[in-house]
């Protein structure tokens, strides 16, 4: 306590100066409207800046909640988009497009691990069997296809990436009905290959490639990438088409798992047909 008292005694001249300066400024602002208005404007600017900074800090801590709300909204919109592609666009059909009529359910998830520099790459997501996720469900992002669910546990799932040399996904050229198989040669993280496309198919650099809908995993029309190169295969009867992926597979955060709720029925019917 004595040290504090000694400090004020040693600096009494400076503190007296501050006191007199404050008093003189107060009289100046009170007696001159110009100076008063300038002072008020400065105070408003300072307080406004403080409030804005505080609000920015509050918004920063609310980002996680806002992101969750955006993911939920994207999930709902993506579900509507995928399912509305499968129905007629007449007024009567749109009126009857209730949740019970939708074939595909969309489940949001986050990528917690992602490999992309191997020949057989996988992702891990934070949703599993407790979230109704099962093997062989499709996984997409806002930009396009990601992969297929490989294994599941209660709370997590692994995803076979499109950057996997054993991956085979049905795909087609958007501007025609020519189908092929999407594969990866293990060379470039940005490029996959579309094979078994007939040489009669009209295809050129820049064309869009989408999922073909010929399997029960992905609905038709999910974006994959664009044609960057077209070459004949060794037989000369088919094209090998280089596809630049729309997705950056090295930077994935939020993804969506697609559950085809008619899949079991489709598989059972196909099995019965084969065994006849």
C-alpha positions as CSV (number, residue, x, y, z in Angstrom):
1,X,0.0,0.0,0.0
2,X,2.8,2.3,0.9
3,X,4.4,1.7,-2.5
4,X,1.2,2.9,-4.2
5,X,1.1,6.0,-2.1
6,X,4.8,6.7,-2.9
7,X,4.0,6.2,-6.6
8,X,1.3,8.9,-6.6
9,X,3.5,11.3,-4.6
10,X,6.4,10.9,-7.1
11,X,4.1,11.5,-10.0
12,X,1.8,14.1,-8.4
13,X,2.7,16.8,-11.0
14,X,1.7,14.5,-13.9
15,X,-1.6,13.5,-12.3
16,X,-2.3,17.2,-11.5
17,X,-1.7,18.0,-15.2
18,X,-4.1,15.3,-16.3
19,X,-6.8,16.5,-13.9
20,X,-6.5,20.1,-15.1
21,X,-6.4,19.0,-18.7
22,X,-9.6,17.0,-18.2
23,X,-11.3,20.0,-16.5
24,X,-10.3,22.4,-19.3
25,X,-11.4,20.0,-22.0
26,X,-14.7,19.5,-20.2
27,X,-15.3,23.3,-20.1
28,X,-14.3,23.6,-23.8
29,X,-16.7,21.0,-25.0
30,X,-19.5,22.4,-22.9
31,X,-19.0,26.0,-24.1
32,X,-18.4,25.3,-27.8
33,X,-21.0,23.4,-29.8
34,X,-18.5,22.5,-32.5
35,X,-16.1,20.9,-30.1
36,X,-19.0,19.2,-28.3
37,X,-20.3,17.7,-31.5
38,X,-16.9,16.5,-32.5
39,X,-16.4,14.9,-29.1
40,X,-19.8,13.2,-29.3
41,X,-19.1,11.9,-32.8
42,X,-15.8,10.5,-31.7
43,X,-17.4,8.8,-28.7
44,X,-20.0,7.3,-31.0
45,X,-17.4,6.1,-33.4
46,X,-15.4,4.5,-30.5
47,X,-18.4,2.9,-28.9
48,X,-19.7,1.8,-32.3
49,X,-16.4,0.1,-33.0
50,X,-16.4,-1.6,-29.6
51,X,-19.9,-2.9,-30.1
52,X,-19.1,-4.1,-33.7
53,X,-16.0,-5.9,-32.4
54,X,-18.0,-7.5,-29.6
55,X,-20.7,-8.5,-32.0
56,X,-18.0,-10.0,-34.3
57,X,-16.6,-12.0,-31.4
58,X,-20.1,-13.3,-30.6
59,X,-20.7,-14.2,-34.2
60,X,-17.4,-16.1,-34.2
61,X,-18.5,-18.3,-31.3
62,X,-21.8,-18.8,-33.0
63,X,-20.2,-20.1,-36.2
64,X,-20.5,-23.8,-35.2
65,X,-24.3,-23.4,-34.7
66,X,-24.7,-21.5,-38.0
67,X,-22.7,-24.1,-39.8
68,X,-24.9,-26.9,-38.4
69,X,-28.0,-25.0,-39.4
70,X,-26.6,-24.6,-43.0
71,X,-25.8,-28.3,-43.2
72,X,-29.3,-29.2,-42.1
73,X,-30.8,-26.8,-44.6
74,X,-28.6,-28.1,-47.4
75,X,-29.6,-31.7,-46.4
76,X,-33.3,-30.8,-46.8
77,X,-32.7,-29.0,-50.1
78,X,-30.5,-31.7,-51.5
79,X,-33.0,-34.4,-50.6
80,X,-35.7,-32.4,-52.5
81,X,-33.5,-31.9,-55.5
82,X,-32.5,-35.6,-55.8
83,X,-36.1,-36.9,-55.3
84,X,-37.7,-34.2,-57.6
85,X,-35.5,-35.4,-60.5
86,X,-37.3,-38.8,-60.3
87,X,-40.8,-37.4,-60.5
88,X,-42.9,-35.7,-63.1
89,X,-43.0,-31.9,-62.9
90,X,-46.8,-31.7,-63.2
91,X,-48.7,-29.8,-60.5
92,X,-50.5,-33.0,-59.2
93,X,-47.2,-34.9,-58.8
94,X,-45.5,-32.1,-57.0
95,X,-48.4,-31.7,-54.7
96,X,-48.0,-35.4,-53.8
97,X,-44.3,-35.3,-53.2
98,X,-44.4,-35.9,-49.5
99,X,-41.6,-37.3,-47.4
100,X,-43.2,-40.8,-47.5
101,X,-43.0,-40.7,-51.4
102,X,-39.3,-39.9,-51.6
103,X,-37.0,-42.7,-52.7
104,X,-33.8,-41.2,-51.4
105,X,-33.0,-40.1,-47.9
106,X,-30.0,-37.7,-47.4
107,X,-27.9,-37.9,-44.2
108,X,-25.3,-35.2,-43.5
109,X,-21.9,-36.2,-42.1
110,X,-18.5,-34.8,-41.5
111,X,-15.2,-36.2,-42.8
112,X,-12.9,-36.9,-39.8
113,X,-10.1,-38.7,-41.9
114,X,-9.3,-38.6,-45.5
115,X,-6.5,-40.4,-47.5
116,X,-5.8,-39.4,-51.1
117,X,-2.1,-40.2,-51.7
118,X,-2.5,-44.0,-51.8
119,X,-3.7,-46.4,-54.5
120,X,-6.6,-47.5,-52.3
121,X,-7.9,-44.4,-50.5
122,X,-10.7,-44.3,-47.9
123,X,-12.5,-41.6,-45.8
124,X,-13.9,-41.9,-42.3
125,X,-17.1,-40.0,-41.5
126,X,-18.8,-39.4,-38.1
127,X,-22.0,-41.2,-38.8
128,X,-22.7,-44.9,-38.6
129,X,-25.3,-47.6,-38.0
130,X,-27.0,-45.6,-35.3
131,X,-27.7,-43.0,-38.0
132,X,-29.2,-45.6,-40.4
133,X,-26.0,-45.8,-42.5
134,X,-25.3,-49.1,-44.1
135,X,-22.7,-50.6,-46.5
136,X,-23.0,-49.7,-50.2
137,X,-24.7,-46.3,-49.7
138,X,-23.5,-43.5,-51.9
139,X,-21.6,-40.5,-50.5
140,X,-21.5,-37.1,-52.2
141,X,-20.6,-33.5,-51.4
142,X,-22.1,-30.2,-52.6
143,X,-19.8,-30.4,-55.7
144,X,-20.3,-34.0,-56.7
145,X,-19.6,-37.7,-56.0
146,X,-17.2,-38.8,-53.2
147,X,-17.5,-42.6,-52.9
148,X,-19.4,-45.5,-51.4
149,X,-19.8,-46.7,-47.8
150,X,-17.5,-49.6,-47.2
151,X,-17.8,-50.5,-43.5
152,X,-19.8,-49.2,-40.6
153,X,-19.7,-49.2,-36.8
154,X,-22.2,-47.7,-34.4
155,X,-21.1,-44.1,-34.8
156,X,-18.6,-44.1,-37.7
157,X,-18.3,-45.3,-41.3
158,X,-15.5,-45.8,-43.8
159,X,-16.0,-44.7,-47.4
160,X,-14.3,-46.2,-50.4
161,X,-13.1,-43.0,-52.2
162,X,-13.5,-42.5,-56.0
163,X,-9.7,-42.3,-55.7
164,X,-9.4,-46.0,-55.2
165,X,-8.1,-48.4,-57.9
166,X,-10.8,-51.0,-57.1
167,X,-13.6,-48.4,-57.3
168,X,-16.2,-49.0,-60.1
169,X,-19.2,-46.6,-60.4
170,X,-21.8,-46.4,-63.1
171,X,-21.5,-43.1,-65.0
172,X,-22.8,-41.5,-68.2
173,X,-22.2,-38.6,-70.5
174,X,-24.7,-35.9,-69.6
175,X,-25.5,-35.0,-73.2
176,X,-26.3,-38.5,-74.3
177,X,-27.5,-41.9,-73.0
178,X,-24.0,-43.6,-73.4
179,X,-23.0,-45.3,-70.1
180,X,-19.7,-46.6,-68.9
181,X,-17.7,-47.4,-65.7
182,X,-15.9,-44.8,-63.7
183,X,-12.5,-46.0,-62.5
184,X,-9.2,-44.5,-61.2
185,X,-5.7,-45.4,-62.5
186,X,-4.0,-44.3,-59.3
187,X,-2.0,-41.5,-61.0
188,X,-3.7,-38.2,-60.5
189,X,-5.8,-37.0,-57.5
190,X,-7.8,-34.7,-59.7
191,X,-8.5,-37.1,-62.6
192,X,-10.5,-40.3,-63.0
193,X,-11.3,-42.4,-66.1
194,X,-14.6,-43.3,-67.8
195,X,-14.2,-46.6,-69.7
196,X,-16.4,-48.8,-71.9
197,X,-17.9,-45.9,-73.7
198,X,-18.6,-46.8,-77.3
199,X,-16.6,-45.1,-80.1
200,X,-19.9,-44.0,-81.6
201,X,-20.7,-41.8,-78.6
202,X,-20.7,-38.1,-79.3
203,X,-18.2,-36.8,-76.7
204,X,-15.9,-33.8,-76.7
205,X,-13.6,-32.0,-74.2
206,X,-15.7,-30.0,-71.7
207,X,-18.7,-32.3,-71.6
208,X,-20.1,-33.1,-68.2
209,X,-20.2,-36.6,-66.7
210,X,-22.8,-37.6,-64.2
211,X,-23.9,-40.8,-62.3
212,X,-25.9,-43.0,-64.6
213,X,-28.5,-44.3,-62.1
214,X,-28.0,-47.9,-63.4
215,X,-27.3,-49.1,-59.8
216,X,-29.2,-48.8,-56.6
217,X,-26.4,-46.8,-55.0
218,X,-26.5,-43.4,-56.7
219,X,-29.5,-41.7,-58.3
220,X,-29.0,-40.5,-61.8
221,X,-27.6,-37.0,-62.3
222,X,-25.1,-36.6,-59.5
223,X,-22.2,-34.5,-60.9
224,X,-18.8,-36.2,-61.3
225,X,-16.6,-34.0,-63.5
226,X,-15.9,-32.7,-67.0
227,X,-14.1,-34.4,-69.9
228,X,-10.5,-33.3,-70.3
229,X,-9.2,-35.9,-72.8
230,X,-10.6,-38.6,-75.1
231,X,-8.6,-41.6,-76.2
232,X,-9.4,-44.9,-77.9
233,X,-8.6,-48.1,-75.9
234,X,-6.4,-50.9,-77.2
235,X,-9.2,-52.6,-79.0
236,X,-10.2,-49.4,-80.8
237,X,-13.9,-50.0,-80.1
238,X,-14.2,-47.9,-77.0
239,X,-13.1,-44.6,-75.5
240,X,-11.0,-44.1,-72.4
241,X,-12.1,-40.7,-71.3
242,X,-10.1,-38.6,-68.7
243,X,-12.4,-36.8,-66.3
244,X,-11.4,-33.8,-64.2
245,X,-13.4,-34.2,-60.9
246,X,-15.5,-31.3,-59.8
247,X,-14.7,-32.3,-56.2
248,X,-11.3,-31.5,-54.6
249,X,-10.8,-34.9,-53.0
250,X,-7.9,-33.6,-50.9
251,X,-10.2,-31.1,-49.1
252,X,-13.5,-32.5,-48.0
253,X,-15.4,-31.4,-44.9
254,X,-19.2,-31.9,-45.0
255,X,-20.6,-34.8,-47.1
256,X,-24.0,-36.4,-47.6
257,X,-24.8,-40.1,-47.5
258,X,-27.6,-41.2,-49.9
259,X,-29.9,-43.9,-48.7
260,X,-32.0,-45.5,-51.5
261,X,-34.9,-46.7,-49.5
262,X,-36.1,-48.9,-52.4
263,X,-32.7,-50.6,-52.6
264,X,-33.7,-53.8,-50.7
265,X,-36.7,-54.2,-52.9
266,X,-34.7,-53.7,-56.1
267,X,-32.0,-56.2,-55.0
268,X,-34.5,-58.8,-54.0
269,X,-36.3,-58.5,-57.4
270,X,-33.0,-58.8,-59.3
271,X,-32.0,-61.8,-57.2
272,X,-35.2,-63.6,-57.9
273,X,-34.9,-62.8,-61.6
274,X,-31.4,-64.2,-61.8
275,X,-32.3,-67.4,-59.9
276,X,-35.3,-68.2,-62.1
